[in-house]
Amino acid sequence: MFPMVSLLDDFNKAKTIVVEEANKLGVEVPKLGVMIETPSAAISAKTYINDVDFFSIGTNDLIQYTLAADRGLASLASYHDCLHPSVLHLINNVIEVGKEYGIEVSVCGDMASDIEGAKILYALGLRIFSLAPSQAPLILSSILNSHEKITNLETKEILSQKNSQNVRSLIR
């Protein structure tokens, strides 16, 4: 998995190196994918479909770059909101491209360990979560306990919200 990919050419250069090295070693080329951490990669996910085996959405950096707020600065913490509609639009685009073209999509980052964030990801169709082991029982239980409500949420309804507070109201 290659991080911080913004351009397909960058991924393909790295992929070429891995393929060459695997051939030199006489081993099978591993599945290769990209971390979707930049808005440009999320917006243009469709351009990667013939070149990648999977996508993994890196929510921490994607949120930071989408909302132009350094997540390391406490004074900007309110901007690091995983349920911001712009972030959800980007995430949904990647999920939809994955569904349409049969490309596995997973998520990692704090959003997967956030109860409301995980519920929204699930409602958008994501099924592969990477999260802290200590959070897994809580997240699974939360999704199972509200499964009917989550699965009845329409993507269009989620994405039509004007702010993260409205998204939270939908999921509560």
C-alpha positions, 0 to 999 in steps of 0.5 A, a space after each residue: 500500500 502506497 501512502 500519500 498518492 496524489 497522482 496516478 503516475 507516482 503510484 505507477 512509478 512505485 508499482 514498477 519498482 515493486 514489480 521489477 524487484 519481485 521478478 528479480 526475486 522470483 516471487 509473486 507480485 503482491 496486491 498493490 493499492 493506494 492510501 486515499 489520503 489526499 482530496 485529489 486521489 479521492 476525487 479522481 479515484 476512478 483514474 486508478 481503477 486499471 492500476 490498483 488492486 485496492 483502496 484504503 481511505 486514510 481518514 486522518 490525513 484526508 480530513 486534514 487536507 480537505 479542511 486545510 487544518 493541521 490536525 496537530 494544532 489544538 487550536 484547529 481541533 474543531 476543524 478536524 471533523 470526520 463528519 464534515 459533508 465535504 469529507 463524506 462526499 470524498 469518502 463516498 466517491 471512493 466507496 462508489 468507485 470501488 463498488 462499481 469496479 469491484 475494487 476493495 475499499 477499506 478505511 483506517 484512521 480515527 474515523 473508524 474508531 469513532 462510533 458516529 464516524 463508523 456508523 456513517 462509514 457503514 451506512 455509506 457501504 464500507 465494510 472493511 475497517 482498520 481500528 484499534 483492537 480495544 475499540 473493535 468490540 465497542 464499534 461492532 456493538 454500536 453498529 449491530 445495535 443500530 444496524 436497522 437504522 444505519 442500513 435504512 439511511 440513504 446515501 443521498 440523505 447523508 450527503 445532502 446535510 449542510 454540516 456535521 451537526 446535521 449528520 450527527 443528528 441523522 445517526 443518533 
